[in-house]
């Protein structure tokens, strides 16, 4: 990606200093011209935007909301084991 090692280091410093992370997403342009996409981590949460920039803003919002939900729910979640009788 970078040919210049100093630029690569500057980029990494910017990412670290600004607490920026890279999150993969999938998108496409729909027949009506809207950009539709989802975060690969949350494929059930589709969103759309008039353009790619607006779609990325919407995807960022989904990420923030999901992170807040995870924090809230992680304190309430419990695990269980389900026993199911298998027919003979």
C-alpha positions, 0 to 999 in steps of 0.5 A, a space after each residue: 500500500 505504501 512505498 514510503 516507509 515514513 508515510 506508512 509510519 505516519 498513517 499508523 500513528 494517525 490510526 493509533 492516535 485517533 483510535 481509528 480501526 478498520 472494519 470490513 464491509 460489503 456493499 453494492 449499488 442497487 438498481 435505484 442508485 442507492 448504495 446498500 451494504 452491511 458490516 461483515 461482522 453483522 450481515 443481518 444489519 443492512 443499511 443504505 445511503 445515497 452515495 458511498 460516503 453516506 453508506 459508510 456513515 450509516 455503517 459506522 452508526 450500526 457499529 456504534 449501536 452494536 458495541 453499546 448493545 454488546 456492553 449492555 447485554 454482556 452483563 445479562 447474558 447467560 449460557 445454557 445447555 439444551 437437552 433434546 430427545 432424538 427420535 429413534 
